């Protein structure tokens, strides 16, 4: 009798063990999906902030010299209609800027009214924002050129924004990768939406496989000094279900064995899907993948 029961008990034990493993796997998958959903919800909330990409309202190159600005079409720099007709002047000499505001135009910086302001671009100008009503602006530098970046905290984009469609979250798109370092850093050329290019240092490549095929990506960032790599990539969904200019994601820099993970479920749209006034980098040639990445954010419409 005992001999007859032994195989049955063995089968029952194996069944219980397999059921436990299956339950743990289901919980792990559920927790993973919840983590990605939470990450995406934080991204949506950040886009709803008054100083987000949705608030971009203008991008104006500033050359050396003195330039008038305001909403009137006779100005050198024409702001949107909600700005005063004549706001004042902005002068540039190298990376030094000075604003002189017209009488009666209420402009504040850090909550204090200003009639004049001297700015050096080395001052981290994004913290030196100027405000008039719902408009705010500051100086940015891109590839040696300087611009006024204008935002509108009451931009119609906010009223029209109802989130971003995504592909279904799948753990299959969380892929193990190996960092393959170069003996010496190389230079990578990155194009941008404005038709310019810039160069950055490349310390190695991320090697990974999908469906038995080997792929690689060139990550930006230092493998020892940074906590995360920044990856700009394109794939065969671009121009169809996803943005034609590619997408972005972050990946942890490698552990001591050179291992990390690429999570395409966290691929997100560049700012250029929301506005014509962003200066987005585009995928370098090395990062155009010949496959369909059906994960992450879809095209924002």
C-alpha positions in Angstrom: 0.0 0.0 0.0 2.8 2.4 0.9 4.6 1.6 -2.3 1.4 2.5 -4.3 1.0 5.8 -2.4 4.6 6.9 -2.9 4.3 7.8 -6.6 1.0 9.6 -6.0 2.5 11.7 -3.2 5.5 12.5 -5.4 3.2 13.8 -8.1 1.2 15.8 -5.6 4.4 17.4 -4.2 5.6 18.3 -7.7 2.3 19.8 -8.5 2.2 21.9 -5.3 5.8 23.1 -6.1 4.9 24.0 -9.7 1.8 25.8 -8.5 3.8 27.8 -6.0 6.4 28.8 -8.7 3.6 29.8 -11.0 2.0 31.9 -8.3 5.3 33.6 -7.6 5.8 34.2 -11.3 2.4 35.8 -11.7 3.0 38.0 -8.6 6.4 39.0 -10.0 4.8 39.9 -13.4 2.0 41.8 -11.7 4.5 43.8 -9.5 6.6 44.6 -12.6 3.6 45.9 -14.6 2.5 48.0 -11.6 6.1 49.4 -11.3 6.1 50.5 -15.0 2.6 51.9 -14.7 3.7 53.9 -11.7 6.7 55.2 -13.6 4.5 56.3 -16.5 2.0 58.0 -14.2 4.8 60.1 -12.7 5.8 61.1 -16.2 2.2 62.2 -17.0 2.1 64.2 -13.8 5.4 65.9 -14.6 4.0 66.9 -18.0 1.0 68.6 -16.2 3.3 70.9 -14.3 3.3 74.5 -15.4 6.9 74.5 -16.5 6.8 71.3 -18.5 7.3 70.6 -22.2 3.6 71.2 -22.8 4.1 74.9 -21.9 6.7 75.7 -24.6 5.5 78.7 -26.6 8.5 80.0 -28.5 12.2 79.6 -29.3 14.1 82.7 -30.5 17.7 82.8 -31.5 19.7 85.8 -30.1 22.7 87.1 -32.0 25.2 89.7 -30.8 23.7 93.2 -30.5 20.5 94.7 -29.1 17.1 93.4 -30.1 13.6 94.6 -29.3 10.9 92.1 -28.2 7.2 92.0 -27.5 4.0 90.9 -29.3 4.0 93.7 -31.9 5.2 92.5 -35.3 7.7 95.3 -35.7 9.8 93.8 -32.9 13.0 91.9 -33.7 11.7 89.1 -31.5 7.9 88.6 -31.7 6.3 87.1 -28.6 2.8 85.6 -28.6 -0.2 88.0 -28.5 -0.7 87.8 -24.8 2.6 89.6 -24.3 2.7 93.5 -24.2 3.3 95.0 -27.6 6.6 96.5 -26.6 8.3 94.7 -23.7 11.8 96.1 -24.0 15.2 95.0 -25.3 17.6 92.2 -24.9 21.3 92.7 -25.6 23.9 90.0 -26.2 27.7 90.1 -26.2 29.3 86.7 -26.2 27.6 84.8 -23.4 26.6 87.9 -21.6 23.0 89.2 -21.7 21.1 92.2 -20.5 17.4 92.8 -20.4 15.9 96.3 -20.2 12.1 96.3 -19.8 9.8 99.1 -20.9 8.1 101.3 -18.4 4.9 99.8 -17.1 5.8 96.3 -18.1 5.7 94.2 -14.9 8.4 91.5 -15.1 9.6 89.5 -12.1 12.6 87.3 -11.3 12.3 85.0 -8.3 9.2 86.9 -7.3 10.8 90.3 -7.3 10.0 93.0 -9.8 12.9 93.9 -12.2 13.4 96.7 -14.7 16.9 95.6 -15.8 18.7 92.3 -15.5 22.3 91.2 -16.3 22.8 87.5 -17.0 25.8 85.4 -17.8 25.0 82.1 -19.4 27.4 80.4 -16.9 24.9 81.4 -14.2 22.7 78.4 -14.9 20.0 80.5 -16.4 17.2 78.0 -16.1 17.1 79.1 -12.4 17.0 82.8 -13.6 13.6 82.6 -15.1 11.8 85.9 -16.0 8.0 86.2 -15.7 5.2 88.4 -17.1 1.7 87.1 -16.4 1.6 83.5 -17.5 4.7 83.8 -19.7 8.2 82.8 -18.5 11.5 82.7 -20.3 15.2 82.2 -19.9 18.3 81.8 -22.0 19.5 78.4 -23.3 22.6 77.4 -25.3 22.5 74.8 -28.1 25.6 74.0 -30.1 27.2 77.4 -29.6 24.0 79.3 -30.4 21.8 81.1 -27.8 18.1 81.3 -27.6 15.2 82.7 -25.5 13.1 79.7 -24.5 9.6 81.0 -23.9 6.9 79.1 -21.9 3.3 79.8 -21.2 2.0 78.4 -17.9 -1.6 78.7 -19.3 -0.8 77.1 -22.7 -3.8 75.5 -24.5 -1.7 72.3 -24.6 -2.6 71.7 -20.9 -6.3 71.7 -21.6 -5.9 69.3 -24.6 -3.6 66.9 -22.8 -5.2 63.6 -21.7 -2.2 61.3 -21.5 -0.1 59.3 -23.9 -1.1 55.9 -25.4 1.2 53.0 -24.7 1.8 49.5 -25.9 0.8 46.9 -23.4 3.4 46.3 -20.7 5.3 43.1 -21.2 8.2 41.6 -19.3 9.5 40.3 -22.6 10.6 43.8 -23.5 12.8 44.0 -20.3 16.0 42.6 -21.9 19.3 41.6 -20.2 22.2 43.5 -21.8 26.0 43.4 -21.5 28.1 46.5 -21.6 31.1 46.0 -24.0 33.6 48.8 -23.2 36.0 50.3 -25.6 39.7 50.4 -24.8 39.6 54.2 -25.4 36.5 56.4 -25.6 35.2 57.1 -29.1 33.3 60.1 -30.5 29.7 59.7 -31.4 27.8 62.2 -33.6 24.2 62.9 -32.7 21.8 64.8 -35.0 19.0 67.0 -33.7 15.6 68.2 -34.9 17.1 71.7 -35.8 19.3 70.1 -38.5 22.5 70.5 -36.4 24.7 67.8 -34.9 26.8 67.6 -31.8 29.4 65.2 -30.5 29.6 63.2 -27.3 31.9 60.6 -25.8 31.0 57.0 -26.2 32.6 54.5 -23.8 31.2 51.2 -25.2 28.1 49.5 -26.5 25.2 47.6 -25.0 24.8 44.1 -26.5 21.6 42.3 -26.2 19.4 39.7 -28.1 15.7 39.6 -29.0 14.2 36.5 -30.5 17.7 35.0 -31.0 18.9 38.0 -33.0 21.9 40.1 -31.7 21.6 43.9 -31.4 23.6 46.7 -29.9 22.9 50.3 -28.8 25.3 53.2 -28.1 24.5 54.7 -24.7 25.4 58.2 -23.6 27.0 58.5 -20.1 30.0 57.3 -18.2 29.8 53.6 -17.1 31.5 54.3 -13.8 30.7 57.9 -13.0 26.9 57.9 -13.8 24.1 55.9 -12.4 22.2 55.6 -15.6 22.9 55.6 -19.4 20.7 57.8 -21.7 19.8 56.0 -24.9 18.3 57.7 -28.0 17.0 55.0 -30.4 14.9 54.4 -33.5 13.1 51.3 -34.7 10.8 50.1 -37.4 7.6 51.4 -35.7 8.8 55.1 -36.1 6.6 57.0 -38.4 3.7 54.5 -37.9 2.7 53.7 -34.3 5.6 55.7 -32.8 7.2 59.1 -33.3 9.2 59.4 -36.5 12.1 61.0 -34.6 12.7 58.0 -32.3 12.3 57.6 -28.6 14.4 57.8 -25.4 14.9 55.7 -22.3 17.4 55.3 -19.4 19.2 52.1 -18.4 21.3 51.4 -15.3 25.0 51.6 -15.8 26.6 48.1 -15.7 27.3 46.2 -12.5 30.8 44.8 -11.8 30.2 42.0 -14.2 29.2 44.3 -17.0 25.5 43.4 -16.8 22.5 45.6 -16.9 18.9 45.7 -18.3 17.2 47.5 -21.1 13.5 48.2 -20.5 11.8 49.2 -23.6 8.5 49.4 -21.7 9.9 52.7 -20.4 10.7 54.1 -23.8 9.2 57.6 -24.0 8.6 60.3 -26.5 11.0 63.2 -27.0 9.6 66.7 -26.3 9.2 67.4 -30.0 6.0 65.4 -30.1 4.4 68.1 -28.0 5.8 71.3 -29.5 7.7 72.8 -32.4 9.9 74.7 -30.0 12.0 71.9 -28.5 15.6 71.1 -29.6 15.4 67.3 -29.5 18.4 65.0 -30.3 17.6 62.3 -32.8 18.9 58.7 -32.9 22.5 58.4 -34.1 23.0 55.9 -36.9 24.3 53.3 -34.5 21.0 53.3 -32.7 18.5 52.6 -35.5 17.3 49.1 -34.7 16.0 46.9 -37.6 13.0 45.5 -35.7 9.6 46.6 -34.3 9.8 47.7 -30.6 6.2 47.3 -29.7 6.7 48.6 -26.2 6.7 52.0 -24.4 4.9 55.1 -25.5 3.1 55.4 -28.8 2.9 58.5 -31.0 1.3 61.5 -29.2 -1.6 62.8 -31.3 
